[in-house]
């Protein structure tokens, strides 16, 4: 451990004994007693650094340093602070009471199950799990570390709202990742701007699945504690509520609503009594009809009224006149102008490539190259070139050259319209000249 004592927990660069890092400005004195001590070695290879974000209700995420690979990682520690805390050694996690211990152990099992679930995903827009282990009477999840900020932080930097085009560029890849999650039979259950991370290169990452927290909430009968008002659909407030892809779709719709309007939707349980949700078009100008309609449908109180699959929701977001989303560029700092609201919905002009009839025009590169195909396609110009040559032979004048070339070229163009036909006409002219010269030569020797 002595070898790492002078590494900064904020950037893991050598800083000496000073408390404030001269490289990143991190102050070691600012540390919650609930968090692990700086530079705690975990699993024999990971150093625990600064806390990433805020202390969560069910766990703490640290910036970590893999001393073997010498790379940054993110380390999530299971620590539900309402029922557990640090023991006297400042490392071991201990339940507050015997009553809390049973629920703590149940939550630990759910946490490990969630880790195993995450390990099954391999998608660019879903957080990647490296490994997990148990230590200090709790469990740890090691993930890739990405430099960037949460979507919620980014939204606030933009003044509370994000332009429609940029919001779509962020959300569409997230929905692609969510499709992968659903395809494997799992739900996220806690999608919100705080759980979408934007890397410095503009890649949105879906993280912090809520399955373990939700399971604990069901067991403790305190679902309201684990749910996020405005982003959780009505069925999540009831233990017997039927959940499925439509549950996550509601949360995605609420996230989009917040991004473009700057306001969080009313809580679902309140909307059940009296729905006072204002459509996005009633809050901001120039929002497209497709986005406004898709968000409203995704936020339907009754689950059967929402899109049932993520693909359906994506289709609603992209109307027939929309351009397909592209890989998002690095998130720009400057504000972008929102997409103008179309006056009327136009019919799509898209036609599959296989149905497009190629234009009939002169082909200078694909003329036949073998004798059989040339004779088959250009028999007319060849025949008329021969006739032109015969006329030249009989007349024995320059008019034969002209006739042979003109007839061969004209018929060649009519017959094929390619450079090959023109060449045949020229060949006919050359043959005519040769025949006339041959005739003149014979006449001089007779």
C-alpha positions in Angstrom: 0.0 0.0 0.0 2.9 2.4 0.7 3.6 2.5 -3.0 0.2 4.1 -3.6 0.0 6.4 -0.7 1.0 9.5 -2.7 -1.4 8.9 -5.6 -4.2 11.4 -5.9 -7.6 9.6 -5.4 -9.1 12.1 -7.9 -6.9 11.4 -10.8 -4.4 8.7 -9.6 -1.4 10.8 -10.6 1.6 11.1 -8.2 1.0 14.2 -6.0 3.2 13.7 -2.9 1.9 14.2 0.6 -0.2 17.4 -0.1 -3.9 17.1 0.6 -5.0 19.1 -2.5 -3.9 17.6 -5.8 -1.9 20.1 -7.9 -3.1 18.2 -11.1 -6.8 17.9 -10.7 -7.6 20.0 -7.5 -9.2 17.2 -5.6 -9.1 17.7 -1.8 -8.7 14.6 0.2 -10.1 16.2 3.3 -13.6 16.3 1.8 -14.7 12.7 2.3 -17.9 11.3 3.8 -17.4 8.9 6.7 -19.8 6.5 4.9 -17.4 6.1 2.0 -14.3 3.8 2.0 -11.0 5.5 3.0 -9.0 6.8 0.1 -6.9 4.3 -1.7 -8.5 1.2 -0.1 -7.3 -1.8 -2.0 -10.2 -4.0 -3.2 -9.9 -7.6 -4.5 -6.1 -7.2 -4.5 -6.0 -5.0 -7.6 -8.5 -2.0 -7.4 -7.8 1.2 -5.5 -10.9 3.1 -4.3 -10.7 6.8 -5.2 -13.1 9.7 -5.1 -16.9 9.2 -5.0 -18.5 9.6 -8.4 -21.7 11.7 -8.2 -23.6 11.8 -5.0 -23.9 9.1 -2.3 -26.8 6.9 -3.4 -29.5 5.4 -1.2 -28.5 1.9 -2.1 -24.8 2.1 -2.9 -21.7 4.2 -3.5 -19.8 4.5 -6.8 -16.1 5.2 -6.7 -13.5 6.1 -9.3 -11.1 3.2 -9.2 -7.6 2.4 -10.4 -6.7 -1.1 -11.7 -3.1 -1.4 -10.5 -2.5 -4.4 -12.9 -3.8 -2.9 -16.1 -3.1 0.7 -15.0 -6.5 1.9 -16.2 -9.5 3.7 -14.7 -12.6 1.8 -13.6 -15.9 2.6 -11.9 -16.5 0.6 -8.7 -20.0 0.3 -7.3 -20.4 -0.8 -3.7 -23.6 -2.3 -2.3 -24.4 -0.2 0.8 -28.1 0.6 1.5 -27.5 3.3 4.1 -31.0 3.2 5.6 -30.2 -0.3 6.9 -26.4 -0.5 7.0 -23.3 1.5 7.6 -19.5 1.2 8.2 -18.1 -0.9 11.1 -15.4 0.4 13.3 -12.7 -0.7 10.8 -14.1 1.8 8.3 -14.3 -0.9 5.6 -16.8 -3.6 6.7 -20.4 -3.0 6.0 -22.7 -4.0 8.9 -26.6 -3.8 9.2 -27.9 -1.4 11.8 -30.0 -4.1 13.5 -31.0 -7.7 13.3 -34.3 -6.6 11.7 -32.3 -4.8 9.0 -29.9 -7.8 8.5 -32.5 -10.0 6.8 -33.5 -7.3 4.3 -29.8 -6.4 3.8 -28.9 -10.0 2.8 -31.9 -10.2 0.5 -30.8 -7.0 -1.2 -27.3 -8.3 -1.5 -28.5 -11.3 -3.3 -30.6 -9.1 -5.7 -27.5 -6.9 -6.2 -25.4 -9.9 -7.3 -28.2 -11.1 -9.5 -28.4 -7.7 -11.2 -24.6 -7.8 -11.7 -24.9 -11.2 -13.4 -27.6 -9.8 -15.6 -25.5 -6.8 -16.6 -22.7 -9.1 -17.5 -24.8 -10.7 -20.2 -25.1 -7.4 -22.2 -22.7 -6.4 -24.9 -23.9 -3.2 -26.4 -22.2 0.1 -27.0 -24.9 2.0 -25.2 -25.2 -0.2 -22.1 -22.7 0.0 -19.3 -20.1 -2.8 -19.5 -19.4 -5.0 -16.5 -15.8 -6.1 -16.1 -16.1 -8.3 -13.0 -17.6 -8.5 -9.5 -16.6 -9.8 -6.1 -17.6 -10.0 -2.5 -15.5 -8.3 0.2 -16.1 -6.4 3.5 -19.3 -8.3 4.0 -20.8 -6.7 0.9 -20.4 -6.8 -2.9 -18.7 -4.7 -5.5 -19.3 -4.3 -9.2 -16.4 -3.2 -11.5 -17.4 -1.4 -14.7 -15.8 0.5 -17.5 -15.2 4.2 -16.5 -16.2 6.8 -19.0 -15.2 10.5 -18.8 -18.3 12.7 -19.2 -21.4 13.8 -17.3 -24.9 12.6 -16.7 -27.7 13.7 -19.0 -29.2 15.6 -16.1 -26.0 17.6 -15.6 -25.8 18.3 -19.3 -29.5 19.4 -19.4 -28.8 21.9 -16.7 -25.7 23.2 -18.5 -27.9 23.9 -21.5 -30.3 26.0 -19.4 -32.7 23.2 -18.6 -33.8 22.3 -22.1 -32.2 20.4 -25.0 -33.1 21.1 -28.7 -35.2 18.4 -30.3 -32.6 17.2 -32.8 -30.0 16.9 -30.1 -32.4 15.2 -27.8 -33.2 12.6 -30.5 -29.6 12.0 -31.2 -29.0 11.2 -27.6 -32.2 9.1 -27.0 -32.2 6.9 -30.1 -28.9 5.1 -29.2 -30.2 4.6 -25.7 -33.4 3.0 -27.1 -31.2 0.7 -29.2 -29.4 -0.4 -26.1 -32.7 -0.9 -24.3 -33.9 -3.1 -27.1 -30.9 -5.3 -26.4 -31.8 -5.4 -22.7 -35.4 -6.4 -23.4 -34.4 -9.0 -26.0 -32.6 -10.9 -23.2 -35.7 -10.8 -21.0 -34.8 -8.0 -18.6 -36.1 -4.6 -17.7 -34.2 -1.5 -16.5 -36.9 -0.1 -14.2 -35.2 3.1 -13.4 -34.5 5.1 -16.6 -34.1 8.8 -16.0 -31.7 11.6 -17.0 -29.5 10.8 -13.9 -29.0 7.2 -15.2 -28.0 8.2 -18.8 -24.3 9.1 -19.1 -22.9 11.2 -21.9 -19.2 10.4 -22.6 -16.9 13.1 -23.9 -17.1 11.7 -27.5 -20.9 12.0 -27.4 -21.9 8.4 -26.7 -24.9 8.0 -24.4 -24.6 5.1 -21.9 -27.5 3.5 -20.1 -26.4 2.6 -16.5 -27.5 2.0 -12.9 -30.3 -0.6 -13.4 -32.9 -0.5 -10.8 -34.0 -4.1 -10.5 -32.3 -4.7 -7.1 -33.6 -1.5 -5.6 -37.1 -2.3 -6.8 -37.0 -5.8 -5.4 -36.0 -4.5 -2.0 -38.7 -1.9 -2.2 -41.3 -4.7 -2.9 -40.0 -6.7 0.1 -39.9 -3.8 2.5 -43.3 -2.4 1.2 -41.7 1.0 0.6 -41.9 1.3 -3.2 -42.3 5.0 -3.0 -38.7 5.2 -1.6 -37.1 3.5 -4.6 -39.2 5.0 -7.4 -38.4 8.4 -9.1 -41.5 10.6 -9.2 -42.4 11.7 -12.8 -40.4 8.9 -14.4 -42.0 5.8 -12.8 -45.2 4.5 -14.5 -48.4 3.7 -12.5 -47.8 -0.1 -12.5 -44.6 0.3 -10.6 -46.4 1.7 -7.6 -48.2 -1.7 -7.1 -46.6 -5.0 -6.3 -49.0 -6.8 -8.7 -48.7 -4.2 -11.4 -48.0 -5.8 -14.7 -44.6 -4.7 -15.9 -42.9 -5.2 -19.3 -41.1 -3.2 -22.0 -43.9 -0.6 -21.8 -42.7 0.1 -18.3 -39.3 1.3 -19.5 -40.9 3.0 -22.5 -42.9 5.2 -20.0 -39.6 6.2 -18.3 -38.0 7.0 -21.7 -40.9 9.1 -22.7 -40.7 11.0 -19.4 -37.0 11.5 -20.0 -37.6 12.9 -23.5 -40.4 15.1 -22.0 -37.9 16.5 -19.5 -35.2 17.0 -22.1 -37.2 19.1 -24.5 -39.6 21.0 -22.1 -37.3 21.4 -19.1 -40.1 20.1 -16.8 -40.6 16.8 -15.1 -44.0 15.1 -15.9 -46.5 14.9 -13.0 -46.2 11.8 -10.8 -48.1 8.9 -12.4 -50.1 8.1 -9.2 -51.3 11.7 -9.2 -52.2 11.6 -12.9 -54.4 8.5 -12.2 -56.7 10.7 -10.1 -56.6 13.8 -12.3 -54.4 13.9 -15.4 -52.8 17.4 -15.7 -50.0 16.5 -18.0 -49.4 19.3 -20.5 -48.3 18.1 -24.0 -44.8 19.3 -25.0 -46.4 21.3 -27.8 -48.2 23.3 -25.1 -44.9 24.2 -23.4 -42.5 24.9 -26.3 -42.8 26.1 -29.8 -41.6 24.4 -33.0 -41.7 20.8 -31.7 -42.4 18.3 -34.4 -45.8 16.5 -34.5 -44.1 13.1 -34.4 -42.1 13.8 -31.2 -45.0 15.5 -29.5 -47.4 12.6 -30.3 -44.8 9.9 -29.5 -44.1 11.4 -26.0 -47.8 11.7 -25.2 -48.5 8.1 -26.2 -45.5 6.8 -24.2 -46.8 8.6 -21.1 -50.2 7.0 -21.2 -51.4 6.1 -17.7 -52.7 2.7 -18.8 -49.9 0.4 -19.9 -52.0 -1.0 -22.8 -52.3 2.4 -24.3 -48.5 2.8 -24.7 -46.2 1.4 -27.4 -45.6 -2.2 -26.3 -42.1 -2.5 -27.8 -39.1 -0.2 -28.0 -39.1 -0.6 -31.8 -42.7 0.7 -31.9 -41.7 3.7 -29.9 -38.8 4.5 -32.2 -41.1 4.3 -35.2 -43.4 6.8 -33.6 -40.5 9.1 -32.9 -39.4 8.9 -36.5 -42.2 9.8 -38.8 -42.1 9.1 -42.5 -40.4 12.4 -43.3 -37.7 12.1 -40.6 -34.1 11.4 -41.5 -32.7 8.3 -39.8 -30.6 9.0 -36.7 -26.9 8.9 -37.1 -24.2 8.1 -34.6 -24.2 11.2 -32.3 -21.2 13.5 -32.6 -19.5 14.9 -29.5 -22.1 16.8 -27.5 -21.7 20.4 -28.7 -21.6 23.3 -26.2 -23.4 25.8 -28.4 -27.2 25.8 -28.5 -28.7 24.4 -31.6 -31.9 25.6 -33.2 -34.9 23.3 -32.7 -36.3 21.5 -35.7 -39.2 23.6 -37.3 -42.6 22.1 -36.9 -43.9 20.8 -40.2 -47.1 22.5 -41.4 -48.4 19.3 -43.1 -47.3 15.8 -43.0 -45.9 14.9 -46.4 -45.9 11.5 -48.0 -42.6 9.7 -47.9 -40.7 9.7 -51.2 -38.4 6.9 -50.1 -38.2 4.0 -52.5 -36.3 0.8 -51.9 -33.1 0.6 -53.9 -34.3 -2.6 -55.6 -37.4 -0.9 -56.9 -35.6 2.0 -58.6 -35.6 1.6 -62.4 -32.2 2.5 -63.8 -32.1 5.3 -66.3 -31.5 4.3 -69.9 -28.6 6.3 -71.0 -25.4 5.9 -73.0 -23.1 3.5 -71.2 -19.5 4.2 -72.0 -18.0 1.6 -69.6 -20.1 -1.5 -70.1 -20.0 -2.2 -73.8 -19.8 -5.9 -74.8 -16.2 -7.2 -74.9 -16.5 -10.6 -76.7 -17.1 -11.3 -80.4 -20.4 -13.2 -79.8 -22.0 -10.4 -77.8 -20.8 -7.7 -80.3 -22.3 -9.6 -83.2 -25.5 -10.3 -81.3 -26.1 -6.7 -80.3 -24.6 -4.8 -83.2 -25.5 -6.9 -86.2 -27.5 -4.0 -87.7 -24.6 -1.5 -87.8 -22.2 -4.2 -89.0 -24.6 -5.1 -91.8 -25.0 -1.5 -92.9 -21.3 -1.0 -92.7 -20.9 -3.9 -95.1 -23.4 -2.3 -97.4 -21.6 1.0 -97.2 -18.4 -0.8 -98.1 -20.0 -2.5 -101.0 -21.3 0.8 -102.3 -17.8 2.2 -102.0 -16.4 -0.7 -103.9 -18.9 -0.2 -106.8 -18.8 3.6 -107.0 -15.1 3.8 -106.4 -15.6 7.4 -105.1 -15.4 9.3 -101.8 -19.2 9.1 -101.6 -18.8 5.5 -100.6 -16.7 6.4 -97.6 -19.4 8.9 -96.5 -22.2 6.5 -97.0 -20.5 3.7 -95.2 -19.5 5.8 -92.2 -22.9 7.6 -91.9 -25.1 4.5 -92.3 -23.0 2.5 -89.9 -22.8 5.2 -87.2 -26.5 6.2 -87.4 -27.8 2.6 -87.3 -25.3 1.9 -84.5 -26.7 4.7 -82.4 -30.3 3.6 -83.0 -29.6 0.0 -82.3 -27.6 0.3 -79.1 -26.9 3.8 -78.1 -23.5 2.9 -76.7 -20.0 3.9 -77.5 -19.6 0.4 -78.9 -22.1 1.2 -81.7 -20.3 4.4 -82.7 -17.0 2.4 -82.8 -18.6 -0.1 -85.1 -19.6 2.8 -87.4 -16.1 4.1 -87.5 -14.8 0.6 -88.2 -17.3 0.5 -91.1 -15.8 3.8 -92.5 -12.2 2.3 -92.2 -13.4 -0.8 -94.0 -14.9 1.3 -96.7 -11.7 3.3 -97.2 -9.7 0.1 -97.3 -12.0 -1.4 -99.9 -11.9 1.7 -102.1 -8.1 1.9 -101.9 -7.9 -1.8 -102.8 -10.2 -1.2 -105.8 -8.1 1.7 -107.0 -4.9 -0.3 -106.6 -6.3 -3.2 -108.7 -7.5 -0.8 -111.4 -4.1 0.6 -111.8 -2.6 -2.8 -112.4 -5.1 -4.0 -114.9 
